[in-house]
Amino acid sequence: MLDSPESSYWAAPPAFPNAAGWLVSTIDDFWPFVRLLLNGGTHDGRRILSEASARRMVTDQLAGAAPFLDDGTSWGLGLAVPAAGASPGAMPRGFGWDGGTGTTWRSDPRTGLTGILFTQRSMISPAPPQAFTDFWRTADDCLAG
């Protein structure tokens, strides 16, 4: 458990709202954001982000200057993305995010696969937890047939 109900970070509204982390959501709430990026900045037929902004979010912004990231991974605007010129590599592929409180998401426009896992299990090391590894291995098996 990350924290107890009595002293939880979420027990009272924050003094200052901060969208940089510690957000609480459900997959149903998160899915429209994912669709927004997959649809180039539109949601339910309405333009929310410019197409250029959406494209920049899911495009490598570090251009090979990311030696601290996994091979084949780089950083877009606020999320992990495939490194420019990288082969598809192992799962997870595409753009998305791994959160320190047990969330993982990737959308791979090449295959049409989106995987979202919210576990509520804090990460305890830089290595992905076994639940992430199992989730992405299963997704890869599904793609393989």
Backbone torsions as a table, in degrees:
resi	resn	phi	psi	omega
1	MET	NA	132.8	-179.6
2	LEU	-68.8	-44.2	178.6
3	ASP	-155.2	162.9	-178.2
4	SER	-89.3	155.7	-180.0
5	PRO	-55.7	-34.1	-176.8
6	GLU	-68.8	-37.0	-176.0
7	SER	-115.7	18.5	-175.6
8	SER	-59.0	143.9	173.4
9	TYR	-55.7	-32.1	-175.1
10	TRP	-94.6	8.2	-176.6
11	ALA	-70.9	-22.3	179.5
12	ALA	-143.7	154.4	177.6
13	PRO	-58.7	146.1	179.6
14	PRO	-68.8	153.7	176.9
15	ALA	-64.1	-34.2	178.5
16	PHE	-140.9	117.4	-179.8
17	PRO	-58.3	137.1	-175.7
18	ASN	-135.7	113.0	-179.4
19	ALA	-87.2	8.3	-178.5
20	ALA	-80.3	-14.1	-179.0
21	GLY	176.8	175.1	178.6
22	TRP	63.2	27.6	178.6
23	LEU	-77.5	152.6	178.8
24	VAL	-120.2	132.0	-178.2
25	SER	-156.8	177.2	173.1
26	THR	-120.9	163.5	177.4
27	ILE	-60.9	-39.2	178.6
28	ASP	-61.3	-34.7	177.2
29	ASP	-77.5	-33.1	-176.7
30	PHE	-76.5	-33.1	-175.0
31	TRP	-56.2	-40.9	177.1
32	PRO	-59.7	-35.5	176.2
33	PHE	-63.9	-44.0	178.6
34	VAL	-60.9	-47.6	179.3
35	ARG	-60.6	-37.2	177.7
36	LEU	-56.5	-46.6	179.8
37	LEU	-69.7	-40.9	178.5
38	LEU	-63.8	-30.4	-178.6
39	ASN	-94.5	17.8	174.7
40	GLY	67.3	27.7	175.6
41	GLY	103.6	4.5	177.2
42	THR	-109.0	150.2	177.0
43	HIS	-137.8	123.4	-178.5
44	ASP	51.0	40.9	176.8
45	GLY	80.9	-1.2	179.8
46	ARG	-106.9	135.4	177.0
47	ARG	-76.5	121.2	178.6
48	ILE	-106.1	-44.6	175.7
49	LEU	-116.8	150.4	173.7
50	SER	-64.5	152.1	178.4
51	GLU	-58.8	-38.9	178.9
52	ALA	-62.9	-41.3	179.2
53	SER	-64.9	-45.9	179.2
54	ALA	-60.9	-41.9	179.6
55	ARG	-63.5	-43.0	179.4
56	ARG	-63.2	-36.6	-180.0
57	MET	-59.1	-36.3	-173.6
58	VAL	-105.6	17.1	-179.9
59	THR	-116.8	142.6	178.8
60	ASP	-54.0	118.2	178.3
61	GLN	-102.3	-6.0	-178.6
62	LEU	-100.1	-15.3	176.3
63	ALA	45.0	58.7	174.9
64	GLY	81.8	3.2	-178.2
65	ALA	-96.8	32.3	-175.3
66	ALA	-122.2	64.2	-178.2
67	PRO	-66.6	-15.1	-178.5
68	PHE	-85.7	-7.0	-180.0
69	LEU	-96.0	162.0	177.3
70	ASP	-59.3	152.0	178.1
71	ASP	-55.3	129.2	178.6
72	GLY	88.2	-1.8	-179.0
73	THR	-114.1	144.4	174.5
74	SER	-140.1	-158.1	-174.6
75	TRP	-133.4	128.9	173.9
76	GLY	-91.8	-136.4	175.3
77	LEU	-103.4	89.6	176.4
78	GLY	92.3	5.6	178.8
79	LEU	-155.9	161.1	177.6
80	ALA	-72.1	141.3	179.7
81	VAL	-140.3	161.5	173.4
82	PRO	-64.2	139.3	176.1
83	ALA	-66.1	145.3	179.2
84	ALA	-55.5	128.4	177.3
85	GLY	78.8	-0.1	-178.3
86	ALA	-76.6	146.0	173.7
87	SER	-73.4	160.9	-175.6
88	PRO	-52.9	-36.7	176.4
89	GLY	67.2	-164.9	-176.8
90	ALA	-81.6	164.7	176.6
91	MET	-70.5	149.3	-0.8
92	PRO	-81.1	144.0	179.2
93	ARG	-113.6	162.2	177.7
94	GLY	91.9	-160.6	-178.6
95	PHE	-104.4	152.8	-179.4
96	GLY	166.5	-148.3	-170.3
97	TRP	-158.7	143.5	168.6
98	ASP	-117.3	122.4	-178.2
99	GLY	-101.7	147.1	-177.0
100	GLY	-66.8	-15.4	177.8
101	THR	-104.5	30.8	167.9
102	GLY	93.5	31.8	177.7
103	THR	-118.1	146.1	172.7
104	THR	-143.8	141.8	178.6
105	TRP	-151.8	136.1	169.9
106	ARG	-143.6	144.7	171.2
107	SER	-123.4	127.0	-178.9
108	ASP	-114.1	96.0	-179.1
109	PRO	-58.9	-26.8	-179.1
110	ARG	-63.9	-40.9	-177.9
111	THR	-102.5	-15.6	-176.4
112	GLY	83.3	6.6	-178.2
113	LEU	-89.5	132.4	167.8
114	THR	-124.2	131.5	175.0
115	GLY	-123.8	131.3	177.8
116	ILE	-131.4	126.4	178.0
117	LEU	-132.7	121.1	175.2
118	PHE	-115.0	111.2	-173.1
119	THR	-105.3	-23.2	-173.2
120	GLN	63.9	29.0	176.9
121	ARG	-116.2	115.5	-178.7
122	SER	-62.2	141.8	174.1
123	MET	-76.3	138.8	-177.7
124	ILE	-115.0	1.7	176.4
125	SER	-156.8	169.4	177.2
126	PRO	-67.2	-22.2	178.6
127	ALA	-73.0	142.9	179.4
128	PRO	-63.5	143.0	177.8
129	PRO	-66.4	159.5	-178.3
130	GLN	-56.4	-35.4	179.4
131	ALA	-60.8	-38.7	177.2
132	PHE	-65.6	-47.7	-178.6
133	THR	-58.7	-46.4	178.9
134	ASP	-63.3	-42.2	-180.0
135	PHE	-59.8	-49.9	-177.2
136	TRP	-72.5	-31.7	175.8
137	ARG	-63.6	-43.3	178.3
138	THR	-63.5	-42.2	176.9
139	ALA	-60.6	-43.0	178.8
140	ASP	-64.0	-40.4	176.9
141	ASP	-61.5	-39.5	179.2
142	CYS	-63.9	-40.1	178.3
143	LEU	-66.8	-35.2	-178.5
144	ALA	-69.5	-21.3	173.5
145	GLY	119.2	NA	NA
